[in-house]
Amino acid sequence: MAHYSLEFEGVEGVELINRITTALMMMDGVESVEVGRHGAEVEGRVSRQALLGELKKLGVRAK
């Protein structure tokens, strides 16, 4: 199982944090997610590129 630390830019509101959390948890292979205003910690059998792609769909810039 892989562990990823993602950093966000421009995430301010609770609504967006909740949308990010839901989107990442719904991804196949994701086991756990902790999301805050400045980033997320993700564990699971998913690629970093897939996580970044999902965030891009939400309009979130991450690295």
C-alpha positions in Angstrom: 0.0 0.0 0.0 1.3 3.4 -0.9 1.2 6.6 1.1 1.1 10.0 -0.6 1.3 13.5 0.8 -0.3 16.1 -1.5 0.0 19.9 -1.1 -2.9 22.1 -2.3 -3.1 25.7 -3.4 -6.2 27.8 -3.0 -8.3 25.5 -0.8 -10.0 27.7 1.7 -13.6 26.7 2.4 -15.0 23.7 4.3 -17.3 22.9 1.4 -14.3 22.4 -0.9 -12.4 20.3 1.7 -15.5 18.1 2.0 -15.8 17.7 -1.8 -12.1 16.8 -2.0 -12.4 14.2 0.8 -15.5 12.6 -0.8 -13.9 12.5 -4.3 -10.7 10.9 -3.1 -12.5 8.4 -0.8 -14.7 7.3 -3.8 -11.6 6.4 -5.9 -10.9 2.7 -6.4 -8.0 1.6 -4.3 -8.0 4.5 -1.8 -8.1 3.1 1.8 -7.9 6.3 3.9 -7.8 10.1 3.4 -7.1 13.0 5.7 -7.7 16.4 4.1 -7.0 19.9 5.4 -6.7 23.3 3.9 -3.1 22.9 2.8 -3.0 19.2 1.7 -4.0 15.6 2.1 -2.5 12.4 3.3 -3.7 9.4 1.2 -3.1 5.7 1.7 -4.1 3.0 -0.7 -3.4 1.2 -4.0 -3.8 4.1 -6.3 -1.3 6.1 -8.3 -0.2 9.7 -7.5 -1.1 10.7 -11.0 -4.7 9.4 -10.5 -5.0 11.4 -7.3 -3.8 14.6 -9.0 -6.1 14.0 -11.9 -9.1 13.7 -9.5 -8.1 16.9 -7.8 -7.8 18.7 -11.2 -11.4 17.8 -12.0 -12.4 19.7 -8.8 -10.3 22.7 -9.9 -7.7 22.1 -7.2 -4.0 22.6 -8.0 -1.9 20.1 -6.1 1.6 18.8 -6.1 
